[in-house]
Amino acid sequence: MTDYTVPRIGRNGFQRILVVCEAGDRSDLAPLKLAVEMVDSATQGEHPEPHVQVLSVMEPQPGEDFIRTLGGASPEKLEELRRKDRSADVRHAMTEAGLPESTVLTVVPGKGFVEIIRHAMAMEADLVIKPAAQVGGLHARIFGSTDLHLLRKCPCPVWIMRPFPESEAKEATAPTPLVV
């Protein structure tokens, strides 16, 4: 997948890795695949296999519950349905990335950075891997709010992965035209 060496910190490397999945879409594959590479690297190097957990936080969207509640469903039922949908999406991404079925997946409602830090502290994580926030326009080159909160407040290292846009990948490989 990549041409860099998988990072190792300390004698046994990262032993407790928390991977954050935002929505179970294509942007989540890079962090999940990196976790798979780190596990494979540890087992090939005769180090203890790292413990990987996956976390997905469902942040409330403005007006979302109000609109759905108009249909007659209770907020608890709506949360249960959202959790079930998110779990299925993230499980699919985990399978596609190559993580085993036994990998712990937690889907929780709440504020993103708060829940990520809470789970990192609970599992005493050595590393948090998270996809970069999907922002566009002028903000496409900077980190999102959740990313900045994590970089400042998380008790362990945070690896934020930004996917390489296909349009930029084509531009990087295409020859630059000479303007005369």
VENWO-V960230 format. One record per residue. N is the residue number from 0. SS is DSSP state (helix for helix, strand for strand, loop for the rest). Layout:
[[N;SS] [N;SS]]
This chain:
[[0;loop] [1;loop] [2;loop] [3;loop] [4;loop] [5;loop] [6;loop] [7;loop] [8;loop] [9;loop] [10;loop] [11;loop] [12;loop] [13;loop] [14;loop] [15;strand] [16;strand] [17;strand] [18;strand] [19;strand] [20;loop] [21;loop] [22;loop] [23;loop] [24;loop] [25;helix] [26;helix] [27;helix] [28;helix] [29;helix] [30;helix] [31;helix] [32;helix] [33;helix] [34;helix] [35;helix] [36;helix] [37;helix] [38;helix] [39;helix] [40;helix] [41;helix] [42;helix] [43;helix] [44;loop] [45;loop] [46;loop] [47;loop] [48;loop] [49;loop] [50;strand] [51;strand] [52;strand] [53;strand] [54;strand] [55;strand] [56;strand] [57;strand] [58;loop] [59;loop] [60;loop] [61;loop] [62;loop] [63;helix] [64;helix] [65;helix] [66;helix] [67;helix] [68;helix] [69;loop] [70;loop] [71;loop] [72;loop] [73;loop] [74;helix] [75;helix] [76;helix] [77;helix] [78;helix] [79;helix] [80;helix] [81;helix] [82;helix] [83;helix] [84;helix] [85;helix] [86;helix] [87;helix] [88;helix] [89;helix] [90;helix] [91;helix] [92;helix] [93;helix] [94;helix] [95;helix] [96;helix] [97;loop] [98;loop] [99;loop] [100;loop] [101;loop] [102;loop] [103;strand] [104;strand] [105;strand] [106;strand] [107;strand] [108;strand] [109;loop] [110;loop] [111;helix] [112;helix] [113;helix] [114;helix] [115;helix] [116;helix] [117;helix] [118;helix] [119;helix] [120;helix] [121;helix] [122;loop] [123;loop] [124;loop] [125;loop] [126;strand] [127;strand] [128;strand] [129;strand] [130;strand] [131;loop] [132;loop] [133;loop] [134;loop] [135;loop] [136;helix] [137;helix] [138;helix] [139;helix] [140;helix] [141;loop] [142;loop] [143;loop] [144;helix] [145;helix] [146;helix] [147;helix] [148;helix] [149;helix] [150;helix] [151;helix] [152;helix] [153;loop] [154;loop] [155;loop] [156;strand] [157;strand] [158;strand] [159;strand] [160;strand] [161;loop] [162;loop] [163;loop] [164;loop] [165;helix] [166;helix] [167;helix] [168;helix] [169;helix] [170;helix] [171;helix] [172;helix] [173;loop] [174;loop] [175;loop] [176;loop] [177;loop] [178;loop] [179;loop]]
